[in-house]
Amino acid sequence: MPGIDPLAFIIISAAFGTLCAFVLFVLGSGFLRDIKGLAHWGAACITMATAAFLFALRGIVPVLFSSFLPNLLVAVGVVTMHASLTEYGGFKRKTKLLFLILGAAALALAWFTFVQDNYRARVITMSSTLTVLFTACALLIFRLKEKGFAERFTGLAFLATSVVMLARCTAAFLQNSRVRPDTDTSLVHSVYMGTFAFSLVALSLGFMLMVSRAMHMKLEFLATRDQMTGVYRRDAFLALLDQTIAQSRLKRRPMSVLIIDLDNFKEVNDRHGHLTGDQVIIDFSSKVQQLLRRGDAIGRYGGEEFLVLLPDTTQDDAYSVADRIRAMAAEVWSKEVPAYTVSIGVAPLVADYPDSATLIDAADKALYAAKKAGKNHVMLACSQSYGITPS
């Protein structure tokens, strides 16, 4: 391709890949240990950067180092990227097929390099192998549960690279068998070499954007969630409650709030110790989170007291949810957690409760009535002077 030197792109991409590897190794060994796959991607960058440097030495070093090894390292790099994405997404590892493909490609590449020198066959072998490997990576990204711009960009970059590899493989079938690496000046070859350089840059940028997004979500989670239970912290829950109240009033949709208190929790701590008391709180919050819908929310209001937000829920439906929570709490799921019960107050969003403070106050008065009724009860607040409707 006139005016474009693919070799320059390869050298630049190799340098960039080395820089990306350094950044990812530093992040992976620091505060991002909860985000998996960084070390594998860094290793993939190093592997492909090494391949790029070796490609740049073509004509200076033996064919083992300028052709066979760098071609193989590119495939190994993509397999390592696949391992990184598998770890990042928490998928089950299924590497046997990829390693079989990699092994078959290595054998074919060795044959057409050292036994029967055939440039065209080498191109077909590597481009077809990379088509499969890049496609496998793209499919893995599209399987991620949470997909934003970063994931879509990276997935499409993998897919676009795969398409170029497939085009190179197709062109090689139609190519003159006497063409050599130093005489191959076709457009497809230039695009192929340029794509190798561009894909390493684009894919690494995409993965770093994915890591940045995951880091943002992690920090946001830590800022809004209770460390012990994983439910909303009090301030974060109250902010969410105010927002939901405003939306419910604007759209004229029902909404309800539950306030839940673990019965006789002080006795649990005195009899079994505070560590067991913590396990009771964790056990209860886990049970509630399994029962709630996607749009519902639970927050720790203080100590052994919890708030539950139920958007688009009438008071009758909220009572049913509360009673299921009460029944589930009484179930013993683990021998390490003693039996316990809860009392629940329910308050629907009505005109008499104009804001979160009055709504919570109404639910709290209903909770007090549930305690007074003998505990392990659910009580529903009515809208007149915070009167209590027994259930």
TACORLIN-V478704 format. One record per run of one state. SS is the DSSP state (H for helix, E for strand, C for the rest). FROM is the first residue (numbers start at 1). TO is the last residue. If there is no record, write none. Layout:
SS,FROM,TO + SS,FROM,TO
This chain:
C,1,5 + H,6,29 + C,30,37 + H,38,56 + C,57,57 + E,58,58 + C,59,60 + E,61,61 + C,62,62 + H,63,89 + C,90,95 + H,96,115 + C,116,118 + H,119,142 + C,143,148 + H,149,173 + C,174,186 + H,187,224 + E,225,225 + C,226,231 + E,232,232 + C,233,233 + H,234,251 + C,252,254 + E,255,262 + C,263,264 + H,265,272 + C,273,273 + H,274,291 + C,292,296 + E,297,302 + C,303,304 + E,305,311 + C,312,314 + H,315,329 + C,330,341 + E,342,348 + C,349,355 + H,356,372 + C,373,377 + E,378,381 + C,382,387 + E,388,389 + C,390,391
